[in-house]
Amino acid sequence: MVDMYALIDCNNFYASCERAFKPILRKQPIVVLSNNDGCVIARSNEAKKYIPMGAPAHEFNAVFKRENIHVFSSNYALYGDMSNRVMNTLQNFSPDVEIYSIDESFLKFEGFEKYFDLLKYGKKIKTTVTQNTGIPVSVGLGRTKSLAKVANKIAKKFAEKTDGVHVIDSEELRIKALKWLPVGDVWGIGRQHAKRLQNLGIKTAFDFTMQSEDWVKKNMSIVGLRLHKELRGIPCLELEIPADKKNIATTRSFDRNYKDKEIIKERIKTFAVTCAEKLRKQKSFANAMMVFIHTNGFRKDLPQYSRNIVFQFPFPSNSNIELAKFSETAFEKIYKEGYEYKKAGVVVMDFSPEALQQVNLFENSNPKHKALMETVDKINNLLGTKKVKLASQDISITFKMKQEKLSPRYTTRLADIIKVKAI
């Protein structure tokens, strides 16, 4: 009995999230912009012929208008919630699920071939996800994760013929798929390796699989050898169990340049508090943090300065109060007057489990903070926004990203929920 893997990939995910609540936008060109409405980070199929990925928005305003392209600011609260809805739906189809990214998941089917027609099962997955969430998906199935990736590309590329679902379950289909796929489009082969392989006459994924294992290991290391085997139908990559992060970062580009020290300090402390909240979610303590500040590198007419510092904690902590204090100490060591700052951030690192707290002889985290932080988290989770803050977090100077084209947060904000009138 052979195991099978499926890759479920949301089609043009950010654009599809915007369409889910505005059906009038279906088949209309859509682009989604990055933070502060900077560059194009997502496009519907209809927009791809007009707008390249990563295009600076301000340079394409005329194209947006001429081609009637709908432009949206990135709405990560909405996208994250819609992703959760998709992933929760997929949990109903297999006990083994790996969330690979915000819009992709691998499923593993052990022994399903005996009881299910996998093509029909894949179509049921596709239909159910779209019915439950409004998000269209493509489904690829293969005997390895890498072949599932290839199958997904075929399902998406030839959607009219495959109806968005393709299964590679025979040697004939495997060879046909690999001969079609350019080696540069193989999952796991980077740009440099692809260029090198092409120069050697290895043009397709099939050409790659025809090289000897010794050659692949010598020229592409053990990682390349695993991929080589996967494409030949030999499973080497199991589903990955989510692991706790080894560092947590909160960084932001400001809406404009800032010279006021107190404003930047407040942001640094707020970033530290956000990191502390994330630490508690994964039940970890941090033992160090890096704080950095940058001027605007694109403003060559202004003096430039950037600096970071790693601050070692006197004791492990995940307290808002203590991390804010540590971040202020670090910030004071690197801040310089006379510069206009555009970006800052905090990265916490060197984690230890919350349950195995190491007690120091002379100085330790305040034990009262644990109960206090639990209460703060409960209140903020209940209200849906960060209502409880430190006194040093001045809400009057909280920065907001430039989001001139922001859509409503239909599923995460009560005021934005869709209203239905019964007549």
Residue pairs with C-beta under 8 A, 6 or more apart in sequence:
1 110
1 111
1 113
1 114
2 113
2 143
3 108
3 109
3 110
3 111
3 143
3 235
4 108
4 109
4 112
4 113
4 118
4 141
4 142
4 143
4 148
4 169
5 106
5 107
5 108
5 109
5 141
5 142
5 143
5 144
5 145
5 147
5 148
5 235
6 94
6 106
6 107
6 108
6 109
6 122
6 125
6 139
6 140
6 141
6 148
7 100
7 104
7 105
7 106
7 139
7 140
7 141
7 145
7 148
7 149
7 151
7 152
8 86
8 90
8 104
8 105
8 106
8 107
8 125
8 126
8 129
8 137
8 138
8 139
8 152
9 103
9 104
9 137
9 138
9 139
9 140
9 152
9 156
10 16
10 83
10 86
10 103
10 104
10 135
10 136
10 137
11 135
11 136
11 137
11 138
11 156
11 164
12 30
12 42
12 43
12 44
12 45
13 42
13 79
13 82
13 83
13 102
13 103
13 135
14 32
14 41
14 42
14 72
14 74
14 79
15 30
15 31
15 32
15 42
15 43
15 44
15 47
16 134
16 135
16 136
17 75
17 78
17 79
17 82
17 135
18 25
18 30
18 32
18 70
18 72
18 75
18 407
19 25
19 26
19 30
19 44
19 134
20 82
20 133
20 134
20 135
21 134
21 407
21 408
21 410
21 418
22 407
25 70
27 46
28 44
28 46
28 68
28 70
29 43
29 44
29 46
29 47
29 50
29 67
29 68
29 69
29 70
30 43
30 44
30 46
30 47
30 69
30 70
30 71
30 72
31 40
31 42
31 43
31 44
31 47
31 51
31 64
31 69
31 70
31 71
31 72
32 40
32 41
32 42
32 43
32 72
32 73
32 74
33 39
33 40
33 41
33 57
33 71
33 72
33 73
33 74
33 405
34 40
34 41
34 74
35 74
35 253
35 401
36 253
36 255
36 401
36 402
36 403
37 57
37 73
37 402
37 403
37 404
37 405
38 56
38 57
39 54
39 55
39 56
39 57
40 51
40 52
40 53
40 54
40 55
40 57
40 60
41 53
41 54
41 74
43 51
43 53
47 67
47 69
50 63
50 67
50 69
51 60
51 63
51 64
51 69
57 71
63 69
64 71
71 405
72 405
72 406
72 407
73 401
73 402
73 403
73 404
73 405
73 406
73 407
74 403
75 406
75 407
75 409
77 409
77 412
77 413
78 407
78 408
78 409
78 410
78 411
78 412
79 102
80 102
81 411
81 412
82 133
82 135
82 411
83 102
83 103
85 132
85 133
85 135
85 411
86 103
86 105
86 129
86 133
86 135
86 137
87 97
87 99
87 105
89 128
89 129
89 132
89 133
90 97
90 105
90 107
90 125
90 129
91 97
92 128
93 107
93 121
93 124
93 125
93 128
94 107
94 108
94 109
96 107
96 108
96 109
96 110
96 239
97 105
97 106
97 107
97 108
97 239
98 105
98 106
98 107
98 108
98 239
98 240
98 241
99 105
99 242
100 106
106 145
106 148
106 239
107 125
108 239
109 116
109 118
109 121
109 141
112 118
112 121
113 169
118 141
118 167
118 169
119 141
119 165
119 167
122 139
122 141
122 165
122 167
123 139
123 163
123 165
125 137
125 139
125 165
126 136
126 137
126 138
126 139
126 163
126 164
126 165
129 135
129 137
130 136
130 137
136 164
137 164
138 152
138 155
138 156
138 159
138 164
138 165
139 152
139 155
139 164
139 165
139 166
140 148
140 149
140 150
140 151
140 152
140 153
140 154
140 155
140 165
140 166
140 167
140 168
141 148
141 151
141 165
141 166
141 167
141 168
141 169
142 148
142 149
142 150
142 151
142 167
142 168
142 169
142 174
142 233
143 168
143 169
143 233
143 235
144 230
144 231
144 233
144 234
144 235
144 236
144 237
145 230
145 235
145 237
145 239
146 186
146 187
146 188
146 227
146 230
146 231
146 237
147 168
147 174
147 177
147 230
147 231
147 233
148 168
149 187
150 168
150 177
150 178
150 181
150 186
150 187
150 205
150 231
151 166
151 167
151 168
151 177
152 166
153 181
153 185
154 162
154 166
154 177
154 180
155 162
155 164
155 165
155 166
156 164
158 166
167 173
168 174
168 177
171 233
174 233
175 206
177 205
178 204
178 205
178 206
178 208
178 209
178 231
179 204
179 205
179 206
180 204
181 204
181 205
181 206
182 203
182 204
182 205
183 189
183 194
183 197
183 198
183 202
183 203
183 204
183 205
183 207
183 208
184 191
184 194
184 195
184 198
185 205
186 194
186 205
186 208
186 227
186 231
187 227
188 223
188 224
188 227
189 197
189 208
189 224
189 227
193 220
193 224
196 219
197 207
197 208
201 207
202 208
202 211
205 231
208 216
208 228
208 231
209 228
209 231
209 232
211 228
213 225
213 228
213 229
216 224
216 225
216 228
217 224
217 225
220 227
220 228
226 236
226 237
227 236
229 236
230 236
230 237
244 282
244 284
244 351
245 278
245 282
245 351
246 349
246 351
247 347
247 348
247 349
247 351
248 275
248 278
248 279
248 286
248 347
248 348
248 349
249 275
249 345
249 346
249 347
249 348
250 271
250 272
250 274
250 275
250 278
250 345
250 346
250 347
251 271
251 292
251 343
251 344
251 345
251 346
251 347
252 267
252 271
252 343
252 344
252 345
252 399
252 401
253 342
253 343
254 267
254 341
254 342
254 343
254 344
254 399
255 399
255 400
255 401
255 402
256 342
257 295
257 296
257 299
257 302
257 340
257 341
257 342
258 264
258 340
258 341
258 342
259 338
259 339
259 340
259 341
261 335
261 337
263 397
264 293
264 331
264 335
264 341
264 344
265 328
265 331
265 335
266 392
266 393
266 394
266 397
267 344
267 399
268 291
268 293
268 327
268 328
268 331
268 344
268 346
269 324
269 327
269 328
269 390
269 392
269 393
270 393
270 398
271 327
271 344
271 345
271 346
272 289
272 320
272 323
272 324
272 326
272 327
272 346
272 348
273 320
273 323
273 324
273 389
273 390
273 393
274 346
275 286
275 289
275 323
275 346
275 347
275 348
276 317
276 318
276 319
276 320
276 322
276 323
276 324
276 348
276 373
277 320
277 377
279 285
279 286
279 318
279 348
279 351
280 318
280 354
280 373
280 377
283 353
283 354
283 355
284 318
284 351
284 352
284 353
284 354
285 316
285 317
285 318
285 351
285 352
285 353
285 354
285 357
285 365
286 313
286 316
286 317
286 318
286 323
286 348
286 349
286 350
286 351
287 312
287 313
287 316
287 349
287 350
287 351
287 352
288 310
288 311
288 312
288 313
288 348
288 349
288 350
289 310
289 311
289 313
289 323
289 326
289 327
289 330
289 346
289 347
289 348
289 349
290 308
290 309
290 310
290 311
290 330
290 346
290 347
290 349
291 308
291 309
291 311
291 327
291 330
291 331
291 334
291 344
291 345
291 346
292 306
292 307
292 308
292 309
292 334
292 344
292 345
292 347
293 305
293 306
293 307
293 308
293 331
293 334
293 335
293 341
293 343
293 344
294 305
294 306
294 341
294 342
294 343
294 344
295 302
295 303
295 304
295 305
295 306
295 339
295 340
295 341
295 342
296 302
296 340
296 341
296 342
296 343
297 304
297 342
299 340
299 342
302 339
302 340
303 338
303 339
304 339
305 336
305 339
307 334
307 336
308 334
309 330
309 333
309 334
310 349
311 326
311 327
311 329
311 330
311 333
313 322
313 326
314 360
314 363
315 360
315 363
315 364
315 365
316 352
316 357
316 358
316 365
317 323
317 326
317 365
317 369
318 354
318 373
319 365
319 366
319 369
319 370
319 373
320 373
320 376
320 390
321 366
321 369
321 390
322 365
322 366
322 369
323 348
324 390
324 392
324 393
327 346
328 392
352 358
357 365
376 388
379 387
379 388
380 386
380 387
380 388
384 412
384 413
384 414
389 395
408 416
409 416
410 416
410 417
410 418
411 417
